[in-house]
């Protein structure tokens, strides 16, 4: 990457070399767009072009100052049904961390973790970063084990853990267990009835994907301070307030401009009752706050769903509310 110039024409230190692992995913695409919009060149790694494969690693990984690890192929539902896939994600992440031993820069490595599943459900929300961690499902246990693996690699990298709440927005994968908002919108387009699983008063913290991408940019902007930290940096990233499923349903009706009937079904065994996050530490450490409110974010997501829907009746999945 060529050195940038300061206003007087002299050279300055080049911008950090950035890698995004999982660049083709829902969050990865948003982060890549945000980096590009900020004028930052980033090397994107995907399943087709992996950063690490067996004992081989991409040479570019040895020169990265900042790495965003966003790769995941599991959801809470998938992890409960196929725990071996959750175990494989942990194995893959450990192999990736081992590969970074060869990077002489001691890169800042940011893990997209789970604020919605790692905290002890016996404690009352909102959860801050000091709240006890006690995952109650396979997914949360896998995410916490990834956090622990990252912290264990602090001799050769600087760990940053972003515990994300329920991320939604344009481009979200529509598949079983990947979020109520996308499912509900697909159900509307397919002429299917919406489902609420569990108590309609159950609350979640919904954060727009662009706000999460901006949190990643804030990590990049504060990379030197994060590298100098004497312990792993753990931050909650969310909206910072609860929205019940019943309130989310009302917001969706306002978004589409018509009544939307729902059917109610029992909660799944791995579903949490109430989860929302205290995000004040992210403001202190990163200077980050979410900017996209739920009404604006739903309108943005609905517009995207309308623009990409060619044959609404082809929806292959029922909408899971969680």
C-alpha positions in Angstrom: 0.0 0.0 0.0 1.6 3.3 -1.0 2.4 5.8 1.8 -0.2 8.6 2.2 0.9 12.2 2.2 0.3 14.8 4.9 -0.9 18.3 3.8 2.7 19.7 3.5 3.6 16.9 1.1 5.8 14.9 3.4 5.4 11.1 3.9 3.6 9.7 6.8 3.2 6.2 8.2 1.1 3.9 5.8 -2.4 3.0 6.8 -2.7 -0.2 8.8 -2.8 -3.4 6.7 -6.3 -4.8 7.4 -7.7 -8.3 6.9 -11.4 -9.4 7.1 -12.0 -13.1 7.6 -15.5 -13.9 6.5 -15.6 -11.0 4.0 -18.5 -12.5 2.0 -20.8 -12.9 5.1 -23.6 -10.6 6.2 -21.4 -8.7 8.6 -18.2 -9.1 6.5 -19.7 -7.4 3.5 -20.8 -4.5 5.6 -17.4 -4.1 7.2 -15.7 -4.3 3.8 -18.0 -1.5 2.5 -17.3 0.6 5.6 -13.6 0.2 5.2 -13.7 1.1 1.5 -15.9 4.1 2.3 -13.2 5.2 4.8 -10.5 4.9 2.2 -8.9 1.8 3.9 -7.7 -1.0 1.7 -8.5 -4.4 3.2 -7.7 -8.0 2.3 -10.9 -10.0 2.4 -10.7 -13.8 3.1 -13.6 -16.2 2.3 -14.2 -19.9 2.3 -13.2 -20.0 -1.3 -10.0 -17.9 -0.6 -9.1 -18.8 3.0 -6.6 -17.1 5.2 -5.4 -20.4 6.6 -5.8 -23.9 5.0 -4.3 -26.7 6.9 -0.7 -25.7 7.6 -0.7 -23.2 4.8 -1.5 -19.5 5.4 -1.9 -16.6 3.0 1.3 -14.5 3.0 -0.7 -11.4 3.4 -1.7 -12.5 6.9 1.9 -12.0 8.0 1.7 -8.3 7.3 -1.6 -7.4 8.8 -1.8 -4.9 11.6 -5.5 -5.4 12.3 -7.6 -8.5 11.7 -11.4 -8.8 11.9 -12.5 -12.4 12.4 -16.2 -12.5 11.4 -16.4 -16.0 10.0 -19.2 -18.3 11.2 -21.5 -20.9 9.8 -23.6 -21.6 12.8 -26.6 -20.1 14.6 -28.1 -21.1 18.0 -30.5 -23.5 16.2 -27.7 -25.1 14.1 -25.4 -25.5 17.1 -28.0 -27.3 19.1 -28.9 -29.6 16.2 -25.3 -30.2 15.0 -22.9 -29.6 17.9 -20.0 -31.0 15.9 -20.2 -27.9 13.6 -19.8 -25.7 16.7 -16.8 -27.7 17.7 -15.3 -27.4 14.2 -15.6 -23.6 14.4 -13.5 -23.6 17.6 -10.9 -25.8 16.0 -10.7 -23.6 12.9 -10.4 -20.5 15.0 -7.6 -22.0 17.1 -5.7 -23.0 13.9 -6.1 -19.4 12.6 -4.7 -18.0 15.8 -1.7 -20.3 15.7 -1.0 -19.1 12.2 -0.7 -15.5 13.4 2.3 -16.5 15.5 4.4 -15.8 12.4 3.1 -12.2 12.2 5.9 -9.9 13.6 3.5 -6.9 14.1 1.5 -8.3 17.0 -1.8 -7.6 15.2 -5.0 -6.4 16.8 -7.4 -9.3 16.3 -11.1 -8.5 16.7 -13.6 -11.4 17.2 -17.3 -11.0 16.4 -18.6 -12.7 19.6 -22.1 -13.1 21.0 -23.6 -10.7 23.6 -26.9 -12.4 23.3 -25.8 -15.9 24.5 -22.7 -15.7 26.7 -24.1 -13.9 29.8 -25.7 -15.8 32.8 -29.4 -16.0 32.3 -29.9 -16.1 36.0 -28.8 -12.4 36.2 -31.1 -9.6 35.2 -30.3 -7.5 32.1 -29.0 -5.2 30.9 -25.6 -7.0 30.9 -22.4 -5.1 31.0 -18.9 -6.6 30.3 -18.5 -7.5 34.0 -21.7 -9.5 34.2 -21.1 -13.2 34.8 -20.6 -15.3 31.7 -22.5 -18.6 31.8 -23.8 -19.7 28.4 -26.9 -21.8 28.5 -26.7 -23.3 25.0 -24.2 -24.9 22.7 -23.8 -21.7 20.6 -23.0 -19.5 23.5 -20.5 -22.1 24.9 -18.7 -22.2 21.5 -18.6 -18.4 21.3 -17.2 -18.1 24.8 -14.6 -20.8 24.0 -13.5 -18.7 21.1 -13.1 -15.7 23.4 -11.0 -17.8 25.7 -8.8 -19.0 22.8 -8.3 -15.4 21.7 -7.3 -14.3 25.2 -4.9 -17.2 25.4 -3.1 -16.0 22.3 -2.3 -12.6 23.8 1.5 -13.3 23.8 1.5 -12.8 20.0 -1.6 -10.7 19.3 -3.8 -8.0 20.9 -7.2 -9.5 21.6 -10.4 -7.5 21.1 -13.8 -9.1 21.7 -16.9 -7.4 20.4 -20.0 -9.0 22.0 -22.7 -8.3 19.4 -26.4 -8.3 20.2 -29.0 -9.3 17.5 -27.6 -7.9 14.3 -30.0 -7.2 11.5 -30.1 -5.2 8.2 -30.0 -5.4 4.4 -28.3 -8.6 3.2 -28.9 -10.7 6.2 -28.9 -14.5 5.5 -32.5 -15.9 5.5 -32.1 -19.3 7.0 -33.4 -21.2 10.0 -32.2 -19.5 13.2 -30.6 -16.4 11.8 -32.8 -13.8 13.1 -36.5 -12.8 13.5 -36.5 -9.6 11.4 -35.3 -11.1 8.2 -37.6 -14.1 8.6 -40.6 -12.0 9.3 -40.0 -9.8 6.3 -39.5 -12.9 4.0 -42.7 -14.3 5.4 -44.6 -11.1 4.5 -43.2 -11.3 1.0 -44.2 -14.9 0.7 -47.7 -14.4 2.0 -47.0 -16.6 5.0 -48.1 -16.0 8.6 -45.6 -14.6 11.1 -44.7 -16.7 14.1 -43.8 -15.5 17.6 -41.9 -18.2 19.5 -42.3 -17.9 23.2 -43.7 -15.0 25.2 -44.4 -11.9 23.2 -43.0 -9.8 26.0 -39.6 -11.4 25.6 -37.0 -8.7 24.8 -34.0 -8.5 22.7 -31.4 -5.9 21.7 -31.5 -5.2 17.9 -28.6 -3.4 16.3 -28.2 -2.4 12.7 -25.4 -4.0 10.7 -24.0 -0.6 9.6 -23.7 0.4 13.3 -21.7 -2.7 13.9 -19.5 -2.0 10.9 -18.8 1.4 12.3 -17.8 -0.1 15.6 -15.2 -2.1 13.7 -13.9 1.1 12.1 -13.6 2.6 15.6 -11.5 -0.4 16.6 -9.2 0.3 13.6 -8.9 4.0 14.5 -7.9 3.0 18.1 -5.6 0.1 17.2 -2.5 1.5 18.8 -4.2 2.0 22.2 -5.8 -1.4 22.0 -2.5 -3.0 21.2 -1.0 -1.4 24.2 -3.7 -2.6 26.6 -2.5 -5.0 29.3 -5.4 -7.3 29.0 -8.0 -8.4 26.3 -10.5 -5.7 25.4 -14.1 -6.9 25.7 -16.9 -4.6 24.6 -20.7 -4.9 24.2 -22.0 -3.7 20.8 -25.8 -3.3 20.6 -28.6 -0.8 20.6 -28.4 -0.6 24.4 -32.2 -0.9 25.0 -34.7 -3.8 24.9 -37.4 -4.4 22.3 -40.0 -7.0 23.0 -41.3 -9.3 20.2 -44.7 -7.7 20.5 -43.2 -4.3 20.1 -41.1 -5.5 17.2 -44.3 -6.8 15.6 -45.9 -3.3 16.0 -42.8 -1.7 14.5 -43.0 -4.0 11.5 -46.7 -3.2 11.0 -45.8 0.5 10.9 -43.0 -0.2 8.5 -45.2 -2.1 6.0 -48.2 0.1 6.6 -50.8 -2.6 7.3 -51.9 -5.1 10.0 -49.8 -8.2 10.1 -51.3 -11.3 11.8 -49.1 -13.6 13.9 -49.4 -17.1 15.3 -47.8 -17.9 18.6 -45.8 -21.1 19.4 -43.8 -22.3 22.4 -40.2 -21.1 22.8 -37.4 -23.4 21.8 -35.4 -25.0 24.6 -32.3 -22.9 23.8 -34.1 -19.5 23.6 -33.4 -16.8 26.1 -36.2 -14.9 27.8 -34.7 -11.3 28.0 -31.3 -10.1 26.7 -30.1 -6.6 26.2 -26.7 -4.9 26.6 -25.2 -2.1 28.4 -23.0 -0.4 25.8 -21.5 2.5 27.7 -18.0 1.0 27.8 -17.9 0.9 23.9 -18.5 4.7 24.0 -15.7 5.2 26.5 -13.1 3.0 24.8 -14.0 3.5 21.1 -16.0 6.7 21.0 -18.8 4.6 19.4 -22.5 4.8 19.7 -25.3 3.3 17.5 -26.8 5.9 15.2 -29.6 3.9 13.4 -32.9 3.6 15.3 -35.1 0.6 15.0 -37.8 2.4 12.9 -35.1 3.6 10.4 -33.4 0.3 10.4 -36.5 -1.7 9.7 -37.5 0.7 6.8 -34.0 0.3 5.4 -34.2 -3.5 5.6 -37.7 -3.7 4.2 -36.7 -1.6 1.2 -33.8 -4.0 0.6 -36.1 -7.0 0.8 -38.6 -5.5 -1.6 -35.8 -4.7 -4.1 -34.3 -8.2 -4.0 -37.6 -10.2 -4.0 -38.2 -11.6 -7.5 -40.7 -14.4 -6.7 -42.1 -13.9 -3.2 -43.8 -17.3 -3.2 -40.5 -19.1 -3.4 -39.6 -18.5 0.3 -38.1 -21.8 1.5 -38.1 -21.3 5.2 -40.7 -20.5 7.8 -40.0 -17.4 9.9 -38.5 -18.2 13.3 -39.1 -15.5 15.9 -36.3 -15.5 18.6 
